[in-house]
Amino acid sequence: MLDDGMRDEMNNSLDLRALSHGTGQTRWRTEAMRSHSSPRLIYVGKGQGRITIAGLTSGYGPNNLVFIPAGTMYGIEVGNTVYAQILTIPAAMASEWPDEPVHLRVRDVVSQKQLALQFDLLEAELRSGETAHTRAAHYQLGLLSVLFERQLDHHEEEARRATTQARLVAAYTDLVERKYRSGWGVAQYAAALGVTPTHLTRCCRVTCNRSALAVLNDRILYEARLMLNRSRTPVKDIATALGFSSAAYFTRSFQAATGQTPSAFRKATTPLLH
């Protein structure tokens, strides 16, 4: 099983890669709810779709930048017409970025060109074999953080994110991220947040068109898929680690959601390296 230290090492290094197009059984790789232990920045070059961050679903389009802080749940639809990149920001540089999610829609043509160029320069250093290219890539990331901060001067927070429903759902996703291995049900999360399960689900439907249970299950199933994909840990141990009362219950839940047993899923999927 991947321990937290190993996962942090894999997920915290400076990295830039294209977001893959999800189809059929592979859509979970981008769409399922997940979080990371260091921030992410998504740059959309072309195409459009939807992204859900902290339980709030919004549309995205070309020349959009989406910043996702560490520990924040998100999932993104990536259709065949979309070209987008995801940047891993090392935890050591997180202080140069916002504390909250930010979705920038860059409309000024000059700024669009500056951002595209900065991503190109960063990618060139990451792919280079030149002396000190890793250090140069980190400097390029620093310059990108400055451009991003300057764009914030012209940014107004989405009114939807400030609603009471969005704030409750954001608190719910934050709690799910911390407790999804506990075996808690929606009633326990709702009680911890001081609301009824019905009210929590109603708010989730307003912000992301899902029930509270669907949000919770999506996060658990992403982690289950990841553990099956990246490790040879026995299914019964994965079930225990994710708070299921038995391997049989885990297998039934997994198969109902994915159409495959955990073992069949493991055999059919290509291992993810990052």
Backbone as CSV, one residue per row, in Angstrom:
resi,resn,N_x,N_y,N_z,CA_x,CA_y,CA_z,C_x,C_y,C_z
1,MET,0.843,-1.195,0.000,0.000,0.000,0.000,0.880,1.249,0.000
2,LEU,0.446,2.276,-0.722,1.188,3.532,-0.706,0.934,4.246,0.614
3,ASP,2.014,4.550,1.344,1.804,5.329,2.555,1.766,6.804,2.202
4,ASP,1.376,7.649,3.189,1.206,9.072,2.897,2.513,9.718,2.481
5,GLY,3.628,9.291,3.073,4.916,9.873,2.708,5.280,9.586,1.270
6,MET,5.035,8.344,0.832,5.336,7.986,-0.552,4.459,8.768,-1.516
7,ARG,3.162,8.898,-1.153,2.245,9.623,-2.030,2.634,11.094,-2.103
8,ASP,3.025,11.695,-0.981,3.456,13.085,-0.993,4.646,13.275,-1.917
9,GLU,5.592,12.351,-1.857,6.778,12.473,-2.696,6.404,12.399,-4.172
10,MET,5.451,11.514,-4.499,5.026,11.365,-5.883,4.267,12.589,-6.376
11,ASN,3.480,13.204,-5.501,2.543,14.238,-5.923,3.002,15.659,-5.689
12,ASN,4.147,15.869,-5.034,4.563,17.211,-4.652,5.669,17.805,-5.507
13,SER,6.279,17.030,-6.367,7.354,17.559,-7.203,6.780,18.438,-8.304
14,LEU,7.520,19.477,-8.669,7.098,20.355,-9.755,6.914,19.533,-11.022
15,ASP,5.728,19.653,-11.615,5.409,18.844,-12.782,4.334,19.544,-13.597
16,LEU,4.399,19.384,-14.914,3.392,19.938,-15.815,3.064,18.890,-16.859
17,ARG,1.774,18.566,-16.971,1.390,17.568,-17.970,-0.016,17.847,-18.472
18,ALA,-0.323,17.306,-19.641,-1.656,17.472,-20.218,-2.661,16.634,-19.440
19,LEU,-3.863,17.170,-19.298,-4.953,16.397,-18.724,-5.497,15.463,-19.794
20,SER,-5.574,14.188,-19.474,-6.013,13.206,-20.458,-7.523,13.284,-20.659
21,HIS,-7.955,12.911,-21.855,-9.378,12.870,-22.164,-9.974,11.595,-21.581
22,GLY,-10.972,11.750,-20.745,-11.579,10.591,-20.116,-12.717,10.032,-20.945
23,THR,-12.721,8.721,-21.162,-13.810,8.051,-21.870,-14.130,6.747,-21.145
24,GLY,-15.422,6.441,-21.057,-15.831,5.166,-20.498,-15.234,4.894,-19.133
25,GLN,-14.508,3.763,-19.042,-13.972,3.305,-17.770,-12.807,4.143,-17.256
26,THR,-12.286,5.080,-18.067,-11.140,5.885,-17.614,-11.533,7.295,-17.163
27,ARG,-12.809,7.633,-17.249,-13.222,8.995,-16.897,-12.934,9.326,-15.441
28,TRP,-12.896,8.306,-14.587,-12.628,8.546,-13.168,-11.291,9.229,-12.955
29,ARG,-10.354,9.064,-13.887,-9.000,9.593,-13.696,-8.988,11.121,-13.613
30,THR,-9.992,11.758,-14.180,-10.091,13.218,-14.068,-11.367,13.664,-13.352
31,GLU,-12.468,12.935,-13.542,-13.765,13.425,-13.073,-14.068,13.105,-11.617
32,ALA,-13.556,12.003,-11.101,-13.878,11.614,-9.717,-13.271,12.606,-8.728
33,MET,-13.966,12.790,-7.615,-13.483,13.716,-6.599,-12.198,13.200,-5.963
34,ARG,-11.203,14.097,-5.890,-9.927,13.783,-5.255,-9.312,15.065,-4.729
35,SER,-8.193,14.932,-4.001,-7.423,16.103,-3.592,-5.956,15.726,-3.620
36,HIS,-5.108,16.723,-3.414,-3.671,16.486,-3.391,-3.078,17.173,-2.171
37,SER,-1.905,16.729,-1.783,-1.254,17.305,-0.609,-0.442,18.553,-0.945
38,SER,-0.413,18.934,-2.207,0.170,20.220,-2.614,-0.765,20.840,-3.650
39,PRO,-0.660,22.150,-3.899,-1.607,22.816,-4.796,-1.473,22.357,-6.255
40,ARG,-2.553,22.606,-7.004,-2.580,22.370,-8.443,-3.079,23.630,-9.146
41,LEU,-2.586,23.830,-10.373,-3.063,24.909,-11.228,-3.417,24.310,-12.570
42,ILE,-4.656,24.490,-12.994,-5.116,23.977,-14.283,-5.199,25.134,-15.264
43,TYR,-4.565,24.941,-16.421,-4.598,25.946,-17.486,-5.345,25.360,-18.671
44,VAL,-6.424,26.013,-19.084,-7.222,25.550,-20.213,-6.847,26.371,-21.448
45,GLY,-6.283,25.704,-22.448,-5.909,26.390,-23.682,-7.049,26.490,-24.664
46,LYS,-7.838,25.421,-24.750,-9.003,25.444,-25.651,-10.040,24.443,-25.154
47,GLY,-11.268,24.627,-25.650,-12.357,23.747,-25.261,-13.089,24.251,-24.035
48,GLN,-14.138,23.537,-23.672,-14.926,23.930,-22.522,-15.517,22.697,-21.844
49,GLY,-15.904,22.873,-20.603,-16.461,21.769,-19.838,-16.862,22.262,-18.468
50,ARG,-16.916,21.341,-17.522,-17.307,21.692,-16.156,-16.261,21.182,-15.174
51,ILE,-16.091,21.942,-14.105,-15.179,21.550,-13.031,-15.887,21.759,-11.702
52,THR,-15.686,20.834,-10.785,-16.272,20.932,-9.454,-15.147,21.071,-8.443
53,ILE,-15.181,22.157,-7.679,-14.161,22.427,-6.662,-14.856,22.698,-5.343
54,ALA,-14.489,21.943,-4.316,-15.100,22.096,-2.987,-16.618,22.039,-3.065
55,GLY,-17.114,21.174,-3.954,-18.544,20.961,-4.055,-19.307,21.967,-4.883
56,LEU,-18.624,22.876,-5.573,-19.284,23.874,-6.411,-18.898,23.637,-7.867
57,THR,-19.887,23.376,-8.711,-19.648,23.100,-10.132,-19.783,24.380,-10.939
58,SER,-18.786,24.623,-11.822,-18.788,25.801,-12.691,-18.335,25.387,-14.083
59,GLY,-18.697,26.183,-15.056,-18.202,25.958,-16.403,-16.824,26.570,-16.574
60,TYR,-16.023,25.998,-17.476,-14.732,26.589,-17.821,-14.611,26.664,-19.333
61,GLY,-13.711,27.516,-19.801,-13.497,27.686,-21.226,-12.056,28.062,-21.512
62,PRO,-11.765,28.451,-22.749,-10.387,28.791,-23.119,-9.840,29.946,-22.278
63,ASN,-8.536,29.915,-22.054,-7.835,30.959,-21.296,-8.348,31.083,-19.861
64,ASN,-8.710,29.947,-19.299,-9.086,29.896,-17.890,-7.935,29.315,-17.081
65,LEU,-7.749,29.859,-15.895,-6.797,29.334,-14.924,-7.582,28.967,-13.668
66,VAL,-7.391,27.755,-13.193,-8.107,27.292,-12.000,-7.084,26.848,-10.966
67,PHE,-7.056,27.549,-9.850,-6.127,27.209,-8.776,-6.850,26.395,-7.718
68,ILE,-6.233,25.274,-7.326,-6.822,24.363,-6.352,-5.841,24.181,-5.200
69,PRO,-6.155,24.702,-4.019,-5.239,24.562,-2.879,-5.073,23.103,-2.457
70,ALA,-4.036,22.840,-1.703,-3.820,21.503,-1.148,-5.013,21.100,-0.290
71,GLY,-5.384,19.826,-0.385,-6.456,19.307,0.448,-7.851,19.665,0.004
72,THR,-8.003,20.292,-1.161,-9.315,20.700,-1.659,-9.819,19.694,-2.681
73,MET,-11.011,19.167,-2.456,-11.584,18.181,-3.369,-11.998,18.827,-4.675
74,TYR,-11.726,18.112,-5.783,-12.142,18.603,-7.094,-12.237,17.452,-8.086
75,GLY,-12.920,17.707,-9.183,-12.969,16.798,-10.314,-13.278,17.623,-11.547
76,ILE,-12.752,17.221,-12.704,-12.928,18.016,-13.912,-13.288,17.126,-15.092
77,GLU,-14.269,17.572,-15.873,-14.625,16.895,-17.113,-13.681,17.368,-18.215
78,VAL,-13.084,16.428,-18.930,-12.146,16.768,-20.000,-12.599,16.062,-21.273
79,GLY,-13.342,16.782,-22.108,-13.847,16.209,-23.355,-12.786,16.160,-24.443
80,ASN,-13.149,15.577,-25.571,-12.191,15.385,-26.661,-11.718,16.689,-27.297
81,THR,-12.488,17.766,-27.147,-12.105,19.045,-27.751,-11.294,19.919,-26.796
82,VAL,-11.045,19.426,-25.585,-10.367,20.228,-24.565,-8.860,19.969,-24.605
83,TYR,-8.105,21.061,-24.562,-6.669,20.946,-24.283,-6.407,21.714,-22.993
84,ALA,-5.980,20.991,-21.983,-5.707,21.605,-20.677,-4.489,20.948,-20.069
85,GLN,-3.774,21.712,-19.262,-2.609,21.207,-18.551,-2.815,21.378,-17.053
86,ILE,-2.217,20.480,-16.287,-2.279,20.583,-14.833,-0.865,20.693,-14.293
87,LEU,-0.670,21.702,-13.478,0.638,22.018,-12.915,0.664,21.643,-11.441
88,THR,1.626,20.831,-11.063,1.842,20.507,-9.653,2.777,21.541,-9.044
89,ILE,2.296,22.224,-8.026,3.077,23.254,-7.343,3.667,22.634,-6.074
90,PRO,4.975,22.611,-5.938,5.577,22.001,-4.742,5.064,22.655,-3.462
91,ALA,4.897,21.846,-2.415,4.390,22.364,-1.149,5.264,23.496,-0.612
92,ALA,6.560,23.427,-0.897,7.473,24.456,-0.403,7.202,25.824,-1.025
93,MET,6.478,25.866,-2.168,6.172,27.131,-2.829,4.704,27.513,-2.680
94,ALA,3.961,26.770,-1.890,2.522,27.014,-1.756,2.210,28.380,-1.167
95,SER,3.107,28.914,-0.351,2.846,30.208,0.289,2.773,31.356,-0.712
96,GLU,3.262,31.126,-1.935,3.220,32.156,-2.970,1.879,32.171,-3.710
97,TRP,0.981,31.293,-3.325,-0.296,31.144,-4.009,-1.436,31.362,-3.018
98,PRO,-2.667,31.547,-3.518,-3.794,31.822,-2.612,-4.083,30.668,-1.659
99,ASP,-4.870,30.965,-0.632,-5.293,29.952,0.336,-6.615,29.312,-0.060
100,GLU,-7.348,29.955,-0.954,-8.667,29.482,-1.364,-8.677,29.175,-2.860
101,PRO,-9.635,28.363,-3.320,-9.750,28.114,-4.763,-10.013,29.415,-5.525
102,VAL,-9.436,29.509,-6.718,-9.628,30.690,-7.564,-9.831,30.215,-9.006
103,HIS,-10.860,30.755,-9.646,-11.118,30.461,-11.059,-11.025,31.767,-11.831
104,LEU,-9.937,31.914,-12.594,-9.708,33.126,-13.371,-10.116,32.903,-14.821
105,ARG,-10.872,33.830,-15.352,-11.211,33.833,-16.768,-10.486,35.017,-17.401
106,VAL,-9.371,34.711,-18.050,-8.485,35.765,-18.553,-9.001,36.233,-19.909
107,ARG,-9.457,37.478,-19.986,-10.086,37.987,-21.202,-9.186,38.935,-21.988
108,ASP,-8.208,39.530,-21.315,-7.303,40.459,-21.992,-6.327,39.680,-22.874
109,VAL,-6.236,40.041,-24.143,-5.430,39.302,-25.109,-3.948,39.317,-24.730
110,VAL,-3.451,40.451,-24.268,-2.043,40.545,-23.881,-1.751,39.595,-22.724
111,SER,-2.634,39.570,-21.743,-2.449,38.679,-20.594,-2.529,37.215,-21.016
112,GLN,-3.438,36.918,-21.937,-3.545,35.549,-22.451,-2.222,35.091,-23.060
113,LYS,-1.602,35.962,-23.841,-0.331,35.615,-24.487,0.790,35.472,-23.456
114,GLN,0.792,36.342,-22.459,1.812,36.256,-21.402,1.728,34.922,-20.656
115,LEU,0.524,34.531,-20.306,0.336,33.288,-19.567,0.710,32.076,-20.413
116,ALA,0.302,32.086,-21.682,0.641,30.971,-22.562,2.153,30.855,-22.719
117,LEU,2.824,31.991,-22.872,4.283,31.997,-22.992,4.935,31.491,-21.714
118,GLN,4.414,31.895,-20.563,5.013,31.474,-19.296,4.897,29.962,-19.097
119,PHE,3.776,29.408,-19.495,3.622,27.955,-19.421,4.588,27.262,-20.382
120,ASP,4.768,27.847,-21.564,5.719,27.264,-22.528,7.147,27.279,-21.973
121,LEU,7.536,28.399,-21.358,8.886,28.512,-20.801,9.091,27.523,-19.655
122,LEU,8.080,27.393,-18.810,8.158,26.448,-17.694,8.281,25.018,-18.212
123,GLU,7.469,24.687,-19.192,7.511,23.325,-19.747,8.848,23.046,-20.422
124,ALA,9.382,24.047,-21.116,10.669,23.866,-21.792,11.778,23.537,-20.796
125,GLU,11.779,24.206,-19.648,12.800,23.927,-18.645,12.613,22.544,-18.018
126,LEU,11.359,22.173,-17.781,11.097,20.857,-17.205,11.535,19.729,-18.140
127,ARG,11.411,19.957,-19.437,11.766,18.910,-20.410,13.234,19.003,-20.850
128,SER,13.908,20.049,-20.435,15.280,20.290,-20.881,16.272,19.385,-20.160
129,GLY,17.395,19.165,-20.825,18.498,18.462,-20.175,19.642,19.393,-19.845
130,GLU,19.398,20.687,-19.973,20.437,21.679,-19.743,20.822,21.739,-18.259
131,THR,22.013,22.251,-18.020,22.482,22.436,-16.647,21.505,23.320,-15.865
132,ALA,21.176,22.907,-14.651,20.328,23.672,-13.719,18.911,23.882,-14.243
133,HIS,18.437,22.980,-15.107,17.091,23.178,-15.664,16.005,23.068,-14.589
134,THR,16.227,22.249,-13.565,15.228,22.125,-12.508,15.102,23.428,-11.725
135,ARG,16.248,24.042,-11.432,16.214,25.325,-10.725,15.554,26.388,-11.592
136,ALA,15.866,26.366,-12.884,15.260,27.334,-13.799,13.746,27.149,-13.871
137,ALA,13.294,25.892,-13.848,11.854,25.634,-13.887,11.164,26.207,-12.654
138,HIS,11.815,26.089,-11.502,11.229,26.663,-10.281,11.182,28.190,-10.350
139,TYR,12.184,28.791,-10.964,12.132,30.246,-11.141,10.989,30.631,-12.081
140,GLN,10.784,29.843,-13.133,9.675,30.115,-14.048,8.340,29.976,-13.322
141,LEU,8.247,29.016,-12.404,7.035,28.880,-11.598,6.822,30.116,-10.728
142,GLY,7.906,30.649,-10.181,7.798,31.870,-9.392,7.262,33.032,-10.215
143,LEU,7.744,33.160,-11.450,7.240,34.213,-12.337,5.764,33.989,-12.666
144,LEU,5.380,32.721,-12.833,3.974,32.421,-13.097,3.102,32.832,-11.913
145,SER,3.603,32.645,-10.705,2.830,33.042,-9.521,2.629,34.554,-9.485
146,VAL,3.619,35.309,-9.985,3.486,36.767,-10.045,2.412,37.159,-11.058
147,LEU,2.431,36.531,-12.239,1.403,36.810,-13.246,0.016,36.476,-12.712
148,PHE,-0.072,35.357,-12.011,-1.361,34.956,-11.439,-1.835,35.990,-10.412
149,GLU,-0.936,36.432,-9.561,-1.306,37.416,-8.539,-1.759,38.728,-9.165
150,ARG,-1.123,39.111,-10.253,-1.540,40.340,-10.938,-2.931,40.192,-11.546
151,GLN,-3.247,38.987,-12.027,-4.593,38.749,-12.550,-5.639,38.833,-11.446
152,LEU,-5.230,38.494,-10.223,-6.166,38.566,-9.099,-6.631,39.994,-8.836
153,ASP,-5.824,40.968,-9.249,-6.215,42.369,-9.059,-7.497,42.700,-9.818
154,HIS,-7.782,41.916,-10.881,-8.958,42.185,-11.719,-10.047,41.125,-11.504
155,HIS,-9.879,40.316,-10.469,-10.783,39.178,-10.259,-11.770,39.479,-9.158
156,GLU,-13.026,39.128,-9.400,-14.060,39.213,-8.374,-14.533,37.809,-8.046
157,GLU,-14.664,37.510,-6.758,-15.097,36.183,-6.341,-16.480,35.879,-6.896
158,GLU,-16.659,34.638,-7.354,-17.973,34.224,-7.820,-18.993,34.388,-6.700
159,ALA,-20.105,35.042,-7.027,-21.146,35.249,-6.017,-21.672,33.915,-5.497
160,ARG,-21.707,32.894,-6.364,-22.223,31.584,-5.961,-21.372,30.964,-4.854
161,ARG,-20.067,31.239,-4.863,-19.192,30.635,-3.857,-19.408,31.259,-2.482
162,ALA,-20.016,32.426,-2.444,-20.230,33.113,-1.167,-21.592,32.797,-0.547
163,THR,-22.417,31.992,-1.213,-23.736,31.685,-0.661,-23.616,30.752,0.541
164,THR,-24.659,30.728,1.365,-24.642,29.848,2.535,-24.600,28.382,2.119
165,GLN,-25.273,28.054,0.997,-25.249,26.669,0.534,-23.835,26.257,0.128
166,ALA,-23.154,27.118,-0.627,-21.803,26.791,-1.091,-20.833,26.681,0.081
167,ARG,-21.000,27.541,1.067,-20.107,27.478,2.231,-20.320,26.188,3.016
168,LEU,-21.571,25.766,3.155,-21.844,24.510,3.856,-21.262,23.331,3.090
169,VAL,-21.461,23.313,1.782,-20.959,22.191,0.989,-19.436,22.185,0.970
170,ALA,-18.820,23.357,0.946,-17.359,23.420,1.018,-16.867,22.839,2.341
171,ALA,-17.574,23.169,3.432,-17.213,22.615,4.741,-17.413,21.101,4.741
172,TYR,-18.464,20.640,4.080,-18.723,19.199,3.984,-17.605,18.501,3.222
173,THR,-17.215,19.036,2.063,-16.143,18.387,1.285,-14.821,18.411,2.038
174,ASP,-14.593,19.465,2.796,-13.374,19.522,3.605,-13.385,18.425,4.674
175,LEU,-14.536,18.220,5.287,-14.657,17.179,6.304,-14.556,15.787,5.673
176,VAL,-15.181,15.613,4.521,-15.068,14.338,3.806,-13.607,14.035,3.507
177,GLU,-12.880,15.036,3.072,-11.471,14.819,2.731,-10.678,14.343,3.942
178,ARG,-11.049,14.795,5.097,-10.329,14.399,6.316,-10.827,13.081,6.919
179,LYS,-12.097,12.703,6.589,-12.705,11.575,7.296,-13.195,10.453,6.381
180,TYR,-12.894,10.485,5.083,-13.513,9.506,4.181,-13.076,8.072,4.459
181,ARG,-12.003,7.881,5.181,-11.562,6.523,5.541,-12.212,6.018,6.838
182,SER,-13.046,6.826,7.446,-13.556,6.511,8.783,-14.762,5.582,8.786
183,GLY,-15.420,5.438,7.641,-16.650,4.672,7.601,-17.878,5.485,7.971
184,TRP,-17.724,6.780,8.188,-18.858,7.643,8.491,-19.866,7.626,7.341
185,GLY,-21.154,7.759,7.702,-22.203,7.972,6.724,-22.595,9.444,6.685
186,VAL,-23.500,9.782,5.779,-23.910,11.186,5.607,-24.496,11.746,6.904
187,ALA,-25.230,10.920,7.647,-25.847,11.407,8.893,-24.791,11.887,9.886
188,GLN,-23.669,11.179,9.931,-22.613,11.583,10.868,-21.929,12.867,10.409
189,TYR,-21.715,13.002,9.107,-21.144,14.254,8.590,-22.090,15.424,8.857
190,ALA,-23.373,15.208,8.599,-24.350,16.281,8.812,-24.382,16.696,10.277
191,ALA,-24.341,15.718,11.170,-24.355,16.034,12.602,-23.124,16.839,12.992
192,ALA,-21.980,16.474,12.438,-20.745,17.203,12.740,-20.814,18.645,12.252
193,LEU,-21.596,18.873,11.193,-21.731,20.214,10.624,-22.930,20.967,11.209
194,GLY,-23.699,20.300,12.065,-24.823,20.958,12.728,-26.048,21.135,11.857
195,VAL,-26.234,20.268,10.861,-27.406,20.343,9.985,-28.005,18.949,9.848
196,THR,-29.163,18.858,9.221,-29.775,17.556,8.975,-29.233,16.976,7.664
197,PRO,-29.262,15.651,7.511,-28.848,15.052,6.240,-29.656,15.579,5.054
198,THR,-30.938,15.809,5.276,-31.792,16.322,4.197,-31.328,17.690,3.736
199,HIS,-31.026,18.561,4.689,-30.566,19.905,4.328,-29.211,19.842,3.619
200,LEU,-28.329,18.988,4.096,-27.013,18.857,3.469,-27.146,18.392,2.028
201,THR,-27.980,17.406,1.796,-28.183,16.912,0.433,-28.827,17.983,-0.438
202,ARG,-29.783,18.724,0.124,-30.421,19.797,-0.641,-29.385,20.821,-1.103
203,CYS,-28.472,21.181,-0.214,-27.435,22.153,-0.574,-26.473,21.586,-1.616
204,CYS,-26.120,20.316,-1.484,-25.240,19.684,-2.478,-25.884,19.696,-3.861
205,ARG,-27.181,19.444,-3.902,-27.872,19.457,-5.197,-27.877,20.845,-5.814
206,VAL,-27.960,21.876,-4.977,-27.933,23.259,-5.475,-26.560,23.593,-6.060
207,THR,-25.489,23.180,-5.377,-24.148,23.617,-5.779,-23.494,22.729,-6.832
208,CYS,-23.800,21.414,-6.821,-23.122,20.526,-7.781,-24.031,19.470,-8.384
209,ASN,-25.332,19.582,-8.125,-26.319,18.675,-8.714,-26.060,17.212,-8.345
210,ARG,-25.560,16.986,-7.135,-25.358,15.642,-6.615,-25.891,15.579,-5.199
211,SER,-26.185,14.381,-4.757,-26.554,14.215,-3.356,-25.295,14.211,-2.496
212,ALA,-25.476,14.415,-1.208,-24.338,14.349,-0.295,-23.712,12.961,-0.322
213,LEU,-24.540,11.929,-0.434,-24.027,10.561,-0.488,-23.199,10.343,-1.749
214,ALA,-23.641,10.894,-2.875,-22.886,10.738,-4.125,-21.517,11.392,-4.029
215,VAL,-21.448,12.556,-3.394,-20.162,13.234,-3.211,-19.227,12.372,-2.360
216,LEU,-19.748,11.848,-1.274,-18.954,11.002,-0.380,-18.483,9.738,-1.091
217,ASN,-19.402,9.044,-1.761,-19.042,7.802,-2.438,-18.025,8.027,-3.547
218,ASP,-18.152,9.154,-4.245,-17.230,9.449,-5.339,-15.802,9.584,-4.817
219,ARG,-15.666,10.230,-3.657,-14.321,10.389,-3.073,-13.759,9.042,-2.622
220,ILE,-14.589,8.231,-1.974,-14.122,6.929,-1.508,-13.740,6.039,-2.689
221,LEU,-14.561,6.052,-3.726,-14.298,5.194,-4.881,-13.055,5.630,-5.651
222,TYR,-12.795,6.939,-5.678,-11.552,7.374,-6.322,-10.359,6.784,-5.576
223,GLU,-10.388,6.866,-4.271,-9.267,6.349,-3.493,-9.143,4.843,-3.663
224,ALA,-10.284,4.157,-3.716,-10.256,2.711,-3.936,-9.620,2.378,-5.282
225,ARG,-10.023,3.088,-6.312,-9.434,2.860,-7.637,-7.926,3.118,-7.615
226,LEU,-7.540,4.195,-6.943,-6.128,4.553,-6.897,-5.318,3.464,-6.198
227,MET,-5.831,2.964,-5.092,-5.125,1.929,-4.347,-5.053,0.620,-5.138
228,LEU,-6.126,0.304,-5.840,-6.118,-0.896,-6.675,-5.158,-0.744,-7.844
229,ASN,-5.092,0.481,-8.374,-4.275,0.741,-9.552,-2.790,0.813,-9.240
230,ARG,-2.454,1.400,-8.097,-1.047,1.695,-7.812,-0.361,0.704,-6.877
231,SER,-1.110,-0.232,-6.344,-0.504,-1.147,-5.385,-1.032,-2.561,-5.596
232,ARG,-0.386,-3.498,-4.948,-0.846,-4.889,-4.953,-1.476,-5.246,-3.612
233,THR,-1.896,-4.262,-2.873,-2.524,-4.480,-1.578,-3.768,-5.360,-1.738
234,PRO,-3.933,-6.391,-0.917,-5.120,-7.241,-1.012,-6.412,-6.437,-0.887
235,VAL,-7.426,-6.883,-1.595,-8.705,-6.182,-1.606,-9.260,-6.040,-0.194
236,LYS,-9.121,-7.056,0.628,-9.666,-6.993,1.990,-8.978,-5.903,2.812
237,ASP,-7.685,-5.673,2.553,-6.970,-4.629,3.287,-7.381,-3.240,2.806
238,ILE,-7.659,-3.116,1.504,-8.156,-1.843,0.969,-9.521,-1.538,1.572
239,ALA,-10.376,-2.559,1.653,-11.701,-2.375,2.251,-11.586,-1.864,3.676
240,THR,-10.708,-2.469,4.449,-10.510,-2.048,5.839,-9.981,-0.620,5.905
241,ALA,-9.012,-0.296,5.051,-8.404,1.035,5.058,-9.408,2.129,4.720
242,LEU,-10.440,1.785,3.953,-11.434,2.773,3.539,-12.695,2.739,4.390
243,GLY,-12.654,2.009,5.498,-13.750,2.062,6.453,-14.912,1.134,6.171
244,PHE,-14.764,0.178,5.244,-15.840,-0.771,4.968,-15.849,-1.862,6.038
245,SER,-17.035,-2.337,6.364,-17.165,-3.327,7.436,-16.684,-4.706,7.007
246,SER,-16.643,-4.948,5.694,-16.169,-6.242,5.206,-15.713,-6.106,3.765
247,ALA,-14.883,-7.043,3.327,-14.431,-7.058,1.933,-15.606,-7.308,0.994
248,ALA,-16.562,-8.127,1.436,-17.721,-8.432,0.596,-18.565,-7.173,0.351
249,TYR,-18.768,-6.381,1.404,-19.536,-5.133,1.260,-18.798,-4.167,0.340
250,PHE,-17.488,-4.073,0.488,-16.688,-3.226,-0.386,-16.813,-3.679,-1.842
251,THR,-16.717,-4.977,-2.073,-16.812,-5.501,-3.435,-18.173,-5.196,-4.044
252,ARG,-19.246,-5.380,-3.284,-20.591,-5.072,-3.805,-20.730,-3.590,-4.126
253,SER,-20.240,-2.741,-3.240,-20.344,-1.290,-3.464,-19.524,-0.868,-4.676
254,PHE,-18.324,-1.398,-4.795,-17.443,-1.050,-5.904,-18.042,-1.507,-7.230
255,GLN,-18.557,-2.732,-7.254,-19.125,-3.263,-8.492,-20.395,-2.522,-8.890
256,ALA,-21.214,-2.147,-7.920,-22.441,-1.403,-8.219,-22.127,-0.060,-8.857
257,ALA,-21.025,0.553,-8.434,-20.664,1.885,-8.944,-19.896,1.829,-10.258
258,THR,-19.083,0.802,-10.455,-18.176,0.765,-11.605,-18.500,-0.307,-12.642
259,GLY,-19.319,-1.282,-12.249,-19.604,-2.378,-13.159,-18.543,-3.462,-13.164
260,GLN,-17.536,-3.326,-12.313,-16.458,-4.309,-12.220,-16.193,-4.639,-10.754
261,THR,-15.730,-5.850,-10.502,-15.258,-6.168,-9.161,-13.904,-5.479,-8.975
262,PRO,-13.464,-5.280,-7.742,-12.141,-4.678,-7.530,-11.022,-5.442,-8.231
263,SER,-11.071,-6.759,-8.199,-10.018,-7.559,-8.831,-10.037,-7.393,-10.340
264,ALA,-11.238,-7.362,-10.936,-11.337,-7.180,-12.387,-10.852,-5.796,-12.797
265,PHE,-11.195,-4.798,-11.981,-10.723,-3.437,-12.256,-9.207,-3.392,-12.232
266,ARG,-8.607,-4.001,-11.243,-7.146,-4.001,-11.109,-6.488,-4.615,-12.341
267,LYS,-7.030,-5.693,-12.843,-6.451,-6.382,-13.998,-6.619,-5.577,-15.286
268,ALA,-7.706,-4.798,-15.354,-8.050,-4.138,-16.625,-7.434,-2.762,-16.793
269,THR,-6.909,-2.157,-15.730,-6.450,-0.777,-15.825,-4.942,-0.675,-15.931
270,THR,-4.519,0.336,-16.691,-3.090,0.637,-16.812,-2.644,1.421,-15.583
271,PRO,-1.550,1.026,-14.948,-1.125,1.728,-13.730,-0.858,3.208,-13.968
272,LEU,-1.320,4.041,-13.040,-1.024,5.470,-13.066,0.322,5.684,-12.374
273,LEU,1.153,6.504,-12.977,2.458,6.767,-12.391,2.485,8.058,-11.606
274,HIS,1.451,8.893,-11.743,1.463,10.198,-11.067,0.064,10.553,-10.643
